[in-house]
Amino acid sequence: MSINLENKKEIVKKFGANEKDTGSAEVQIAMLSKKITDLTEHMKLNKKDFSTKRGLLMMVGKRKRLLAYLKDINLDGYRALVKKLKLRG
């Protein structure tokens, strides 16, 4: 369920400014999106796993806050990231 090191490096390479850029909003949003998709698949199989559901909802909220921050700071970067991750529409 969690992101392994190879997936993490691939996400950082794709969305980060350099290989060590793990703290930027774009990279954090991309990692949260990967975790959210994995947990969504888990929740389809385990409907009564309420602790995972709570964690999933917390991750969705955090991603929403990060997206709002990125939208305020860098609108073009926000639009590009949403298009790459296919989050809206």
PyMOL Python script that loads the backbone (N, CA, C, O; Angstrom):
from pymol import cmd

cmd.read_pdbstr("""\
ATOM      1  N   MET A   1       0.803  -1.195   0.000  1.00  0.00           N
ATOM      2  CA  MET A   1       0.000   0.000   0.000  1.00  0.00           C
ATOM      3  C   MET A   1       0.848   1.263   0.000  1.00  0.00           C
ATOM      4  O   MET A   1       0.507   2.249  -0.654  1.00  0.00           O
ATOM      5  N   SER A   2       1.953   1.229   0.734  1.00  0.00           N
ATOM      6  CA  SER A   2       2.762   2.437   0.793  1.00  0.00           C
ATOM      7  C   SER A   2       3.632   2.564  -0.458  1.00  0.00           C
ATOM      8  O   SER A   2       3.787   1.618  -1.231  1.00  0.00           O
ATOM      9  N   ILE A   3       4.180   3.732  -0.627  1.00  0.00           N
ATOM     10  CA  ILE A   3       5.024   3.989  -1.786  1.00  0.00           C
ATOM     11  C   ILE A   3       6.405   3.420  -1.509  1.00  0.00           C
ATOM     12  O   ILE A   3       7.017   3.740  -0.489  1.00  0.00           O
ATOM     13  N   ASN A   4       6.904   2.572  -2.416  1.00  0.00           N
ATOM     14  CA  ASN A   4       8.253   2.050  -2.228  1.00  0.00           C
ATOM     15  C   ASN A   4       9.267   3.060  -2.767  1.00  0.00           C
ATOM     16  O   ASN A   4       8.895   4.066  -3.371  1.00  0.00           O
ATOM     17  N   LEU A   5      10.513   2.787  -2.548  1.00  0.00           N
ATOM     18  CA  LEU A   5      11.580   3.733  -2.879  1.00  0.00           C
ATOM     19  C   LEU A   5      11.659   4.009  -4.378  1.00  0.00           C
ATOM     20  O   LEU A   5      11.925   5.140  -4.783  1.00  0.00           O
ATOM     21  N   GLU A   6      11.431   2.998  -5.199  1.00  0.00           N
ATOM     22  CA  GLU A   6      11.503   3.192  -6.655  1.00  0.00           C
ATOM     23  C   GLU A   6      10.392   4.122  -7.135  1.00  0.00           C
ATOM     24  O   GLU A   6      10.633   5.019  -7.943  1.00  0.00           O
ATOM     25  N   ASN A   7       9.170   3.904  -6.632  1.00  0.00           N
ATOM     26  CA  ASN A   7       8.054   4.772  -7.013  1.00  0.00           C
ATOM     27  C   ASN A   7       8.292   6.199  -6.545  1.00  0.00           C
ATOM     28  O   ASN A   7       7.977   7.155  -7.253  1.00  0.00           O
ATOM     29  N   LYS A   8       8.847   6.335  -5.355  1.00  0.00           N
ATOM     30  CA  LYS A   8       9.116   7.658  -4.803  1.00  0.00           C
ATOM     31  C   LYS A   8      10.131   8.410  -5.654  1.00  0.00           C
ATOM     32  O   LYS A   8       9.945   9.591  -5.945  1.00  0.00           O
ATOM     33  N   LYS A   9      11.202   7.730  -6.053  1.00  0.00           N
ATOM     34  CA  LYS A   9      12.217   8.368  -6.890  1.00  0.00           C
ATOM     35  C   LYS A   9      11.647   8.766  -8.242  1.00  0.00           C
ATOM     36  O   LYS A   9      11.975   9.824  -8.780  1.00  0.00           O
ATOM     37  N   GLU A  10      10.793   7.910  -8.784  1.00  0.00           N
ATOM     38  CA  GLU A  10      10.177   8.207 -10.073  1.00  0.00           C
ATOM     39  C   GLU A  10       9.267   9.438  -9.980  1.00  0.00           C
ATOM     40  O   GLU A  10       9.266  10.279 -10.880  1.00  0.00           O
ATOM     41  N   ILE A  11       8.509   9.541  -8.913  1.00  0.00           N
ATOM     42  CA  ILE A  11       7.627  10.694  -8.717  1.00  0.00           C
ATOM     43  C   ILE A  11       8.434  11.964  -8.537  1.00  0.00           C
ATOM     44  O   ILE A  11       8.090  13.006  -9.094  1.00  0.00           O
ATOM     45  N   VAL A  12       9.510  11.884  -7.757  1.00  0.00           N
ATOM     46  CA  VAL A  12      10.361  13.059  -7.527  1.00  0.00           C
ATOM     47  C   VAL A  12      11.008  13.499  -8.827  1.00  0.00           C
ATOM     48  O   VAL A  12      11.103  14.696  -9.100  1.00  0.00           O
ATOM     49  N   LYS A  13      11.454  12.541  -9.635  1.00  0.00           N
ATOM     50  CA  LYS A  13      12.090  12.878 -10.911  1.00  0.00           C
ATOM     51  C   LYS A  13      11.092  13.537 -11.861  1.00  0.00           C
ATOM     52  O   LYS A  13      11.445  14.465 -12.588  1.00  0.00           O
ATOM     53  N   LYS A  14       9.848  13.060 -11.855  1.00  0.00           N
ATOM     54  CA  LYS A  14       8.838  13.559 -12.777  1.00  0.00           C
ATOM     55  C   LYS A  14       8.287  14.929 -12.361  1.00  0.00           C
ATOM     56  O   LYS A  14       8.061  15.785 -13.216  1.00  0.00           O
ATOM     57  N   PHE A  15       8.071  15.143 -11.068  1.00  0.00           N
ATOM     58  CA  PHE A  15       7.395  16.357 -10.617  1.00  0.00           C
ATOM     59  C   PHE A  15       8.298  17.343  -9.885  1.00  0.00           C
ATOM     60  O   PHE A  15       7.913  18.498  -9.704  1.00  0.00           O
ATOM     61  N   GLY A  16       9.480  16.925  -9.462  1.00  0.00           N
ATOM     62  CA  GLY A  16      10.354  17.803  -8.694  1.00  0.00           C
ATOM     63  C   GLY A  16      11.277  18.624  -9.569  1.00  0.00           C
ATOM     64  O   GLY A  16      11.439  18.355 -10.759  1.00  0.00           O
ATOM     65  N   ALA A  17      11.886  19.642  -8.948  1.00  0.00           N
ATOM     66  CA  ALA A  17      12.834  20.484  -9.660  1.00  0.00           C
ATOM     67  C   ALA A  17      14.151  19.744  -9.885  1.00  0.00           C
ATOM     68  O   ALA A  17      14.797  19.921 -10.918  1.00  0.00           O
ATOM     69  N   ASN A  18      14.547  18.917  -8.921  1.00  0.00           N
ATOM     70  CA  ASN A  18      15.733  18.079  -9.056  1.00  0.00           C
ATOM     71  C   ASN A  18      15.486  16.770  -8.307  1.00  0.00           C
ATOM     72  O   ASN A  18      14.382  16.532  -7.818  1.00  0.00           O
ATOM     73  N   GLU A  19      16.507  15.928  -8.217  1.00  0.00           N
ATOM     74  CA  GLU A  19      16.324  14.607  -7.620  1.00  0.00           C
ATOM     75  C   GLU A  19      16.120  14.645  -6.115  1.00  0.00           C
ATOM     76  O   GLU A  19      15.576  13.697  -5.548  1.00  0.00           O
ATOM     77  N   LYS A  20      16.543  15.716  -5.455  1.00  0.00           N
ATOM     78  CA  LYS A  20      16.413  15.808  -4.005  1.00  0.00           C
ATOM     79  C   LYS A  20      15.238  16.690  -3.579  1.00  0.00           C
ATOM     80  O   LYS A  20      15.091  16.987  -2.393  1.00  0.00           O
ATOM     81  N   ASP A  21      14.424  17.101  -4.504  1.00  0.00           N
ATOM     82  CA  ASP A  21      13.304  17.988  -4.229  1.00  0.00           C
ATOM     83  C   ASP A  21      12.083  17.173  -3.807  1.00  0.00           C
ATOM     84  O   ASP A  21      11.220  16.860  -4.628  1.00  0.00           O
ATOM     85  N   THR A  22      12.021  16.831  -2.514  1.00  0.00           N
ATOM     86  CA  THR A  22      10.889  16.056  -2.025  1.00  0.00           C
ATOM     87  C   THR A  22       9.901  16.920  -1.254  1.00  0.00           C
ATOM     88  O   THR A  22       8.830  16.440  -0.885  1.00  0.00           O
ATOM     89  N   GLY A  23      10.227  18.156  -1.007  1.00  0.00           N
ATOM     90  CA  GLY A  23       9.383  18.993  -0.175  1.00  0.00           C
ATOM     91  C   GLY A  23       8.495  19.952  -0.926  1.00  0.00           C
ATOM     92  O   GLY A  23       7.635  20.591  -0.320  1.00  0.00           O
ATOM     93  N   SER A  24       8.675  20.074  -2.222  1.00  0.00           N
ATOM     94  CA  SER A  24       7.853  21.029  -2.959  1.00  0.00           C
ATOM     95  C   SER A  24       6.407  20.550  -2.989  1.00  0.00           C
ATOM     96  O   SER A  24       6.133  19.357  -2.858  1.00  0.00           O
ATOM     97  N   ALA A  25       5.500  21.480  -3.161  1.00  0.00           N
ATOM     98  CA  ALA A  25       4.076  21.162  -3.136  1.00  0.00           C
ATOM     99  C   ALA A  25       3.710  20.193  -4.260  1.00  0.00           C
ATOM    100  O   ALA A  25       2.871  19.312  -4.071  1.00  0.00           O
ATOM    101  N   GLU A  26       4.332  20.352  -5.422  1.00  0.00           N
ATOM    102  CA  GLU A  26       4.015  19.479  -6.549  1.00  0.00           C
ATOM    103  C   GLU A  26       4.343  18.025  -6.242  1.00  0.00           C
ATOM    104  O   GLU A  26       3.554  17.128  -6.537  1.00  0.00           O
ATOM    105  N   VAL A  27       5.508  17.797  -5.649  1.00  0.00           N
ATOM    106  CA  VAL A  27       5.927  16.431  -5.329  1.00  0.00           C
ATOM    107  C   VAL A  27       5.042  15.854  -4.232  1.00  0.00           C
ATOM    108  O   VAL A  27       4.636  14.694  -4.307  1.00  0.00           O
ATOM    109  N   GLN A  28       4.740  16.657  -3.215  1.00  0.00           N
ATOM    110  CA  GLN A  28       3.883  16.178  -2.131  1.00  0.00           C
ATOM    111  C   GLN A  28       2.496  15.807  -2.654  1.00  0.00           C
ATOM    112  O   GLN A  28       1.930  14.792  -2.249  1.00  0.00           O
ATOM    113  N   ILE A  29       1.950  16.625  -3.551  1.00  0.00           N
ATOM    114  CA  ILE A  29       0.631  16.342  -4.112  1.00  0.00           C
ATOM    115  C   ILE A  29       0.674  15.066  -4.949  1.00  0.00           C
ATOM    116  O   ILE A  29      -0.252  14.258  -4.889  1.00  0.00           O
ATOM    117  N   ALA A  30       1.731  14.877  -5.722  1.00  0.00           N
ATOM    118  CA  ALA A  30       1.851  13.678  -6.548  1.00  0.00           C
ATOM    119  C   ALA A  30       1.963  12.423  -5.680  1.00  0.00           C
ATOM    120  O   ALA A  30       1.355  11.399  -5.994  1.00  0.00           O
ATOM    121  N   MET A  31       2.732  12.492  -4.599  1.00  0.00           N
ATOM    122  CA  MET A  31       2.866  11.337  -3.714  1.00  0.00           C
ATOM    123  C   MET A  31       1.552  11.036  -3.008  1.00  0.00           C
ATOM    124  O   MET A  31       1.165   9.875  -2.879  1.00  0.00           O
ATOM    125  N   LEU A  32       0.870  12.075  -2.552  1.00  0.00           N
ATOM    126  CA  LEU A  32      -0.427  11.857  -1.921  1.00  0.00           C
ATOM    127  C   LEU A  32      -1.419  11.262  -2.912  1.00  0.00           C
ATOM    128  O   LEU A  32      -2.228  10.413  -2.539  1.00  0.00           O
ATOM    129  N   SER A  33      -1.369  11.690  -4.156  1.00  0.00           N
ATOM    130  CA  SER A  33      -2.275  11.148  -5.164  1.00  0.00           C
ATOM    131  C   SER A  33      -2.025   9.663  -5.380  1.00  0.00           C
ATOM    132  O   SER A  33      -2.971   8.889  -5.532  1.00  0.00           O
ATOM    133  N   LYS A  34      -0.759   9.259  -5.396  1.00  0.00           N
ATOM    134  CA  LYS A  34      -0.422   7.839  -5.544  1.00  0.00           C
ATOM    135  C   LYS A  34      -0.943   7.041  -4.355  1.00  0.00           C
ATOM    136  O   LYS A  34      -1.527   5.971  -4.530  1.00  0.00           O
ATOM    137  N   LYS A  35      -0.735   7.559  -3.149  1.00  0.00           N
ATOM    138  CA  LYS A  35      -1.226   6.867  -1.957  1.00  0.00           C
ATOM    139  C   LYS A  35      -2.751   6.783  -1.961  1.00  0.00           C
ATOM    140  O   LYS A  35      -3.323   5.760  -1.586  1.00  0.00           O
ATOM    141  N   ILE A  36      -3.396   7.852  -2.383  1.00  0.00           N
ATOM    142  CA  ILE A  36      -4.859   7.883  -2.401  1.00  0.00           C
ATOM    143  C   ILE A  36      -5.409   6.850  -3.381  1.00  0.00           C
ATOM    144  O   ILE A  36      -6.391   6.175  -3.075  1.00  0.00           O
ATOM    145  N   THR A  37      -4.790   6.719  -4.549  1.00  0.00           N
ATOM    146  CA  THR A  37      -5.273   5.716  -5.496  1.00  0.00           C
ATOM    147  C   THR A  37      -5.076   4.302  -4.953  1.00  0.00           C
ATOM    148  O   THR A  37      -5.933   3.438  -5.142  1.00  0.00           O
ATOM    149  N   ASP A  38      -3.945   4.063  -4.278  1.00  0.00           N
ATOM    150  CA  ASP A  38      -3.709   2.740  -3.695  1.00  0.00           C
ATOM    151  C   ASP A  38      -4.720   2.435  -2.597  1.00  0.00           C
ATOM    152  O   ASP A  38      -5.267   1.334  -2.538  1.00  0.00           O
ATOM    153  N   LEU A  39      -4.968   3.409  -1.731  1.00  0.00           N
ATOM    154  CA  LEU A  39      -5.917   3.183  -0.645  1.00  0.00           C
ATOM    155  C   LEU A  39      -7.350   3.073  -1.148  1.00  0.00           C
ATOM    156  O   LEU A  39      -8.165   2.379  -0.540  1.00  0.00           O
ATOM    157  N   THR A  40      -7.665   3.737  -2.236  1.00  0.00           N
ATOM    158  CA  THR A  40      -8.998   3.626  -2.808  1.00  0.00           C
ATOM    159  C   THR A  40      -9.246   2.199  -3.290  1.00  0.00           C
ATOM    160  O   THR A  40     -10.335   1.655  -3.104  1.00  0.00           O
ATOM    161  N   GLU A  41      -8.233   1.598  -3.907  1.00  0.00           N
ATOM    162  CA  GLU A  41      -8.355   0.199  -4.335  1.00  0.00           C
ATOM    163  C   GLU A  41      -8.522  -0.720  -3.122  1.00  0.00           C
ATOM    164  O   GLU A  41      -9.308  -1.667  -3.162  1.00  0.00           O
ATOM    165  N   HIS A  42      -7.788  -0.442  -2.050  1.00  0.00           N
ATOM    166  CA  HIS A  42      -7.907  -1.230  -0.824  1.00  0.00           C
ATOM    167  C   HIS A  42      -9.308  -1.115  -0.232  1.00  0.00           C
ATOM    168  O   HIS A  42      -9.880  -2.101   0.232  1.00  0.00           O
ATOM    169  N   MET A  43      -9.855   0.105  -0.255  1.00  0.00           N
ATOM    170  CA  MET A  43     -11.181   0.324   0.331  1.00  0.00           C
ATOM    171  C   MET A  43     -12.284  -0.343  -0.484  1.00  0.00           C
ATOM    172  O   MET A  43     -13.338  -0.670   0.062  1.00  0.00           O
ATOM    173  N   LYS A  44     -12.061  -0.549  -1.776  1.00  0.00           N
ATOM    174  CA  LYS A  44     -13.057  -1.253  -2.588  1.00  0.00           C
ATOM    175  C   LYS A  44     -13.195  -2.705  -2.134  1.00  0.00           C
ATOM    176  O   LYS A  44     -14.281  -3.281  -2.197  1.00  0.00           O
ATOM    177  N   LEU A  45     -12.090  -3.290  -1.677  1.00  0.00           N
ATOM    178  CA  LEU A  45     -12.118  -4.673  -1.220  1.00  0.00           C
ATOM    179  C   LEU A  45     -12.511  -4.796   0.255  1.00  0.00           C
ATOM    180  O   LEU A  45     -13.127  -5.783   0.656  1.00  0.00           O
ATOM    181  N   ASN A  46     -12.155  -3.802   1.050  1.00  0.00           N
ATOM    182  CA  ASN A  46     -12.370  -3.848   2.500  1.00  0.00           C
ATOM    183  C   ASN A  46     -13.245  -2.679   2.926  1.00  0.00           C
ATOM    184  O   ASN A  46     -12.743  -1.662   3.405  1.00  0.00           O
ATOM    185  N   LYS A  47     -14.526  -2.823   2.754  1.00  0.00           N
ATOM    186  CA  LYS A  47     -15.449  -1.721   2.991  1.00  0.00           C
ATOM    187  C   LYS A  47     -15.571  -1.347   4.459  1.00  0.00           C
ATOM    188  O   LYS A  47     -15.946  -0.214   4.764  1.00  0.00           O
ATOM    189  N   LYS A  48     -15.270  -2.251   5.373  1.00  0.00           N
ATOM    190  CA  LYS A  48     -15.437  -1.977   6.800  1.00  0.00           C
ATOM    191  C   LYS A  48     -14.139  -1.590   7.499  1.00  0.00           C
ATOM    192  O   LYS A  48     -14.084  -1.568   8.728  1.00  0.00           O
ATOM    193  N   ASP A  49     -13.116  -1.290   6.747  1.00  0.00           N
ATOM    194  CA  ASP A  49     -11.830  -0.877   7.313  1.00  0.00           C
ATOM    195  C   ASP A  49     -11.894   0.622   7.603  1.00  0.00           C
ATOM    196  O   ASP A  49     -11.474   1.444   6.789  1.00  0.00           O
ATOM    197  N   PHE A  50     -12.425   0.958   8.772  1.00  0.00           N
ATOM    198  CA  PHE A  50     -12.712   2.348   9.084  1.00  0.00           C
ATOM    199  C   PHE A  50     -11.463   3.168   9.399  1.00  0.00           C
ATOM    200  O   PHE A  50     -11.437   4.371   9.137  1.00  0.00           O
ATOM    201  N   SER A  51     -10.433   2.541   9.953  1.00  0.00           N
ATOM    202  CA  SER A  51      -9.207   3.291  10.228  1.00  0.00           C
ATOM    203  C   SER A  51      -8.513   3.700   8.934  1.00  0.00           C
ATOM    204  O   SER A  51      -7.958   4.795   8.842  1.00  0.00           O
ATOM    205  N   THR A  52      -8.546   2.821   7.937  1.00  0.00           N
ATOM    206  CA  THR A  52      -7.982   3.171   6.636  1.00  0.00           C
ATOM    207  C   THR A  52      -8.816   4.251   5.966  1.00  0.00           C
ATOM    208  O   THR A  52      -8.279   5.132   5.295  1.00  0.00           O
ATOM    209  N   LYS A  53     -10.137   4.179   6.149  1.00  0.00           N
ATOM    210  CA  LYS A  53     -11.014   5.191   5.578  1.00  0.00           C
ATOM    211  C   LYS A  53     -10.711   6.556   6.167  1.00  0.00           C
ATOM    212  O   LYS A  53     -10.701   7.555   5.449  1.00  0.00           O
ATOM    213  N   ARG A  54     -10.462   6.605   7.478  1.00  0.00           N
ATOM    214  CA  ARG A  54     -10.123   7.862   8.132  1.00  0.00           C
ATOM    215  C   ARG A  54      -8.803   8.405   7.592  1.00  0.00           C
ATOM    216  O   ARG A  54      -8.691   9.596   7.304  1.00  0.00           O
ATOM    217  N   GLY A  55      -7.802   7.531   7.455  1.00  0.00           N
ATOM    218  CA  GLY A  55      -6.519   7.955   6.904  1.00  0.00           C
ATOM    219  C   GLY A  55      -6.648   8.452   5.476  1.00  0.00           C
ATOM    220  O   GLY A  55      -6.011   9.433   5.090  1.00  0.00           O
ATOM    221  N   LEU A  56      -7.470   7.773   4.696  1.00  0.00           N
ATOM    222  CA  LEU A  56      -7.707   8.178   3.310  1.00  0.00           C
ATOM    223  C   LEU A  56      -8.343   9.566   3.259  1.00  0.00           C
ATOM    224  O   LEU A  56      -7.928  10.411   2.465  1.00  0.00           O
ATOM    225  N   LEU A  57      -9.344   9.801   4.098  1.00  0.00           N
ATOM    226  CA  LEU A  57      -9.992  11.111   4.122  1.00  0.00           C
ATOM    227  C   LEU A  57      -9.036  12.212   4.574  1.00  0.00           C
ATOM    228  O   LEU A  57      -9.109  13.341   4.089  1.00  0.00           O
ATOM    229  N   MET A  58      -8.144  11.880   5.499  1.00  0.00           N
ATOM    230  CA  MET A  58      -7.155  12.867   5.937  1.00  0.00           C
ATOM    231  C   MET A  58      -6.180  13.199   4.820  1.00  0.00           C
ATOM    232  O   MET A  58      -5.787  14.354   4.660  1.00  0.00           O
ATOM    233  N   MET A  59      -5.784  12.188   4.043  1.00  0.00           N
ATOM    234  CA  MET A  59      -4.890  12.428   2.909  1.00  0.00           C
ATOM    235  C   MET A  59      -5.569  13.269   1.839  1.00  0.00           C
ATOM    236  O   MET A  59      -4.940  14.151   1.255  1.00  0.00           O
ATOM    237  N   VAL A  60      -6.835  13.007   1.576  1.00  0.00           N
ATOM    238  CA  VAL A  60      -7.575  13.791   0.588  1.00  0.00           C
ATOM    239  C   VAL A  60      -7.660  15.249   1.042  1.00  0.00           C
ATOM    240  O   VAL A  60      -7.515  16.162   0.230  1.00  0.00           O
ATOM    241  N   GLY A  61      -7.895  15.464   2.331  1.00  0.00           N
ATOM    242  CA  GLY A  61      -7.942  16.829   2.866  1.00  0.00           C
ATOM    243  C   GLY A  61      -6.613  17.537   2.756  1.00  0.00           C
ATOM    244  O   GLY A  61      -6.557  18.716   2.407  1.00  0.00           O
ATOM    245  N   LYS A  62      -5.534  16.816   3.056  1.00  0.00           N
ATOM    246  CA  LYS A  62      -4.201  17.417   2.957  1.00  0.00           C
ATOM    247  C   LYS A  62      -3.874  17.767   1.515  1.00  0.00           C
ATOM    248  O   LYS A  62      -3.319  18.831   1.244  1.00  0.00           O
ATOM    249  N   ARG A  63      -4.218  16.873   0.582  1.00  0.00           N
ATOM    250  CA  ARG A  63      -3.978  17.155  -0.830  1.00  0.00           C
ATOM    251  C   ARG A  63      -4.789  18.366  -1.285  1.00  0.00           C
ATOM    252  O   ARG A  63      -4.306  19.181  -2.071  1.00  0.00           O
ATOM    253  N   LYS A  64      -5.999  18.480  -0.799  1.00  0.00           N
ATOM    254  CA  LYS A  64      -6.852  19.614  -1.143  1.00  0.00           C
ATOM    255  C   LYS A  64      -6.238  20.919  -0.650  1.00  0.00           C
ATOM    256  O   LYS A  64      -6.253  21.923  -1.362  1.00  0.00           O
ATOM    257  N   ARG A  65      -5.699  20.906   0.564  1.00  0.00           N
ATOM    258  CA  ARG A  65      -5.054  22.111   1.101  1.00  0.00           C
ATOM    259  C   ARG A  65      -3.796  22.466   0.315  1.00  0.00           C
ATOM    260  O   ARG A  65      -3.546  23.638   0.032  1.00  0.00           O
ATOM    261  N   LEU A  66      -3.008  21.460  -0.036  1.00  0.00           N
ATOM    262  CA  LEU A  66      -1.799  21.710  -0.822  1.00  0.00           C
ATOM    263  C   LEU A  66      -2.143  22.243  -2.212  1.00  0.00           C
ATOM    264  O   LEU A  66      -1.453  23.121  -2.729  1.00  0.00           O
ATOM    265  N   LEU A  67      -3.202  21.717  -2.815  1.00  0.00           N
ATOM    266  CA  LEU A  67      -3.625  22.219  -4.122  1.00  0.00           C
ATOM    267  C   LEU A  67      -4.089  23.668  -4.028  1.00  0.00           C
ATOM    268  O   LEU A  67      -3.807  24.468  -4.921  1.00  0.00           O
ATOM    269  N   ALA A  68      -4.796  24.011  -2.960  1.00  0.00           N
ATOM    270  CA  ALA A  68      -5.236  25.398  -2.778  1.00  0.00           C
ATOM    271  C   ALA A  68      -4.037  26.326  -2.600  1.00  0.00           C
ATOM    272  O   ALA A  68      -4.025  27.438  -3.127  1.00  0.00           O
ATOM    273  N   TYR A  69      -3.029  25.865  -1.856  1.00  0.00           N
ATOM    274  CA  TYR A  69      -1.807  26.653  -1.665  1.00  0.00           C
ATOM    275  C   TYR A  69      -1.097  26.861  -3.000  1.00  0.00           C
ATOM    276  O   TYR A  69      -0.691  27.977  -3.326  1.00  0.00           O
ATOM    277  N   LEU A  70      -0.950  25.791  -3.764  1.00  0.00           N
ATOM    278  CA  LEU A  70      -0.269  25.882  -5.057  1.00  0.00           C
ATOM    279  C   LEU A  70      -1.040  26.789  -6.012  1.00  0.00           C
ATOM    280  O   LEU A  70      -0.434  27.520  -6.795  1.00  0.00           O
ATOM    281  N   LYS A  71      -2.357  26.747  -5.956  1.00  0.00           N
ATOM    282  CA  LYS A  71      -3.179  27.595  -6.807  1.00  0.00           C
ATOM    283  C   LYS A  71      -2.963  29.066  -6.476  1.00  0.00           C
ATOM    284  O   LYS A  71      -2.936  29.906  -7.376  1.00  0.00           O
ATOM    285  N   ASP A  72      -2.809  29.387  -5.189  1.00  0.00           N
ATOM    286  CA  ASP A  72      -2.558  30.774  -4.781  1.00  0.00           C
ATOM    287  C   ASP A  72      -1.166  31.244  -5.185  1.00  0.00           C
ATOM    288  O   ASP A  72      -0.991  32.392  -5.595  1.00  0.00           O
ATOM    289  N   ILE A  73      -0.185  30.371  -5.074  1.00  0.00           N
ATOM    290  CA  ILE A  73       1.207  30.739  -5.322  1.00  0.00           C
ATOM    291  C   ILE A  73       1.546  30.729  -6.810  1.00  0.00           C
ATOM    292  O   ILE A  73       2.153  31.674  -7.315  1.00  0.00           O
ATOM    293  N   ASN A  74       1.156  29.661  -7.516  1.00  0.00           N
ATOM    294  CA  ASN A  74       1.582  29.463  -8.901  1.00  0.00           C
ATOM    295  C   ASN A  74       0.426  28.858  -9.696  1.00  0.00           C
ATOM    296  O   ASN A  74       0.292  27.636  -9.761  1.00  0.00           O
ATOM    297  N   LEU A  75      -0.390  29.687 -10.288  1.00  0.00           N
ATOM    298  CA  LEU A  75      -1.585  29.225 -10.987  1.00  0.00           C
ATOM    299  C   LEU A  75      -1.244  28.357 -12.199  1.00  0.00           C
ATOM    300  O   LEU A  75      -1.902  27.344 -12.440  1.00  0.00           O
ATOM    301  N   ASP A  76      -0.228  28.744 -12.959  1.00  0.00           N
ATOM    302  CA  ASP A  76       0.152  27.948 -14.132  1.00  0.00           C
ATOM    303  C   ASP A  76       0.674  26.570 -13.719  1.00  0.00           C
ATOM    304  O   ASP A  76       0.351  25.566 -14.353  1.00  0.00           O
ATOM    305  N   GLY A  77       1.476  26.526 -12.661  1.00  0.00           N
ATOM    306  CA  GLY A  77       1.969  25.253 -12.152  1.00  0.00           C
ATOM    307  C   GLY A  77       0.842  24.374 -11.641  1.00  0.00           C
ATOM    308  O   GLY A  77       0.860  23.156 -11.815  1.00  0.00           O
ATOM    309  N   TYR A  78      -0.144  25.006 -11.006  1.00  0.00           N
ATOM    310  CA  TYR A  78      -1.326  24.283 -10.522  1.00  0.00           C
ATOM    311  C   TYR A  78      -2.076  23.635 -11.682  1.00  0.00           C
ATOM    312  O   TYR A  78      -2.431  22.457 -11.627  1.00  0.00           O
ATOM    313  N   ARG A  79      -2.313  24.422 -12.736  1.00  0.00           N
ATOM    314  CA  ARG A  79      -3.048  23.890 -13.880  1.00  0.00           C
ATOM    315  C   ARG A  79      -2.294  22.755 -14.560  1.00  0.00           C
ATOM    316  O   ARG A  79      -2.894  21.766 -14.981  1.00  0.00           O
ATOM    317  N   ALA A  80      -0.972  22.903 -14.664  1.00  0.00           N
ATOM    318  CA  ALA A  80      -0.164  21.853 -15.294  1.00  0.00           C
ATOM    319  C   ALA A  80      -0.184  20.574 -14.453  1.00  0.00           C
ATOM    320  O   ALA A  80      -0.277  19.469 -14.987  1.00  0.00           O
ATOM    321  N   LEU A  81      -0.096  20.740 -13.139  1.00  0.00           N
ATOM    322  CA  LEU A  81      -0.084  19.574 -12.249  1.00  0.00           C
ATOM    323  C   LEU A  81      -1.420  18.847 -12.274  1.00  0.00           C
ATOM    324  O   LEU A  81      -1.453  17.617 -12.302  1.00  0.00           O
ATOM    325  N   VAL A  82      -2.515  19.588 -12.264  1.00  0.00           N
ATOM    326  CA  VAL A  82      -3.838  18.977 -12.320  1.00  0.00           C
ATOM    327  C   VAL A  82      -4.017  18.218 -13.625  1.00  0.00           C
ATOM    328  O   VAL A  82      -4.626  17.148 -13.652  1.00  0.00           O
ATOM    329  N   LYS A  83      -3.490  18.771 -14.698  1.00  0.00           N
ATOM    330  CA  LYS A  83      -3.597  18.092 -15.999  1.00  0.00           C
ATOM    331  C   LYS A  83      -2.740  16.823 -16.021  1.00  0.00           C
ATOM    332  O   LYS A  83      -3.175  15.794 -16.538  1.00  0.00           O
ATOM    333  N   LYS A  84      -1.516  16.890 -15.461  1.00  0.00           N
ATOM    334  CA  LYS A  84      -0.633  15.711 -15.435  1.00  0.00           C
ATOM    335  C   LYS A  84      -1.223  14.594 -14.594  1.00  0.00           C
ATOM    336  O   LYS A  84      -1.176  13.425 -14.979  1.00  0.00           O
ATOM    337  N   LEU A  85      -1.785  14.959 -13.433  1.00  0.00           N
ATOM    338  CA  LEU A  85      -2.306  13.945 -12.523  1.00  0.00           C
ATOM    339  C   LEU A  85      -3.733  13.530 -12.854  1.00  0.00           C
ATOM    340  O   LEU A  85      -4.256  12.568 -12.291  1.00  0.00           O
ATOM    341  N   LYS A  86      -4.361  14.267 -13.777  1.00  0.00           N
ATOM    342  CA  LYS A  86      -5.746  13.994 -14.191  1.00  0.00           C
ATOM    343  C   LYS A  86      -6.692  13.996 -12.989  1.00  0.00           C
ATOM    344  O   LYS A  86      -7.470  13.065 -12.782  1.00  0.00           O
ATOM    345  N   LEU A  87      -6.600  15.082 -12.198  1.00  0.00           N
ATOM    346  CA  LEU A  87      -7.406  15.172 -10.984  1.00  0.00           C
ATOM    347  C   LEU A  87      -8.799  15.723 -11.236  1.00  0.00           C
ATOM    348  O   LEU A  87      -9.767  15.226 -10.660  1.00  0.00           O
ATOM    349  N   ARG A  88      -8.921  16.705 -12.056  1.00  0.00           N
ATOM    350  CA  ARG A  88     -10.218  17.341 -12.275  1.00  0.00           C
ATOM    351  C   ARG A  88     -10.600  17.221 -13.747  1.00  0.00           C
ATOM    352  O   ARG A  88      -9.794  17.453 -14.648  1.00  0.00           O
ATOM    353  N   GLY A  89     -11.854  16.852 -13.952  1.00  0.00           N
ATOM    354  CA  GLY A  89     -12.424  16.804 -15.298  1.00  0.00           C
ATOM    355  C   GLY A  89     -11.694  16.008 -16.230  1.00  0.00           C
ATOM    356  O   GLY A  89     -12.088  15.901 -17.391  1.00  0.00           O
TER     357      GLY A  89
END
""", "prot")
cmd.dss("prot")
cmd.show_as("cartoon", "prot")
cmd.util.cbc("prot")
cmd.orient("prot")
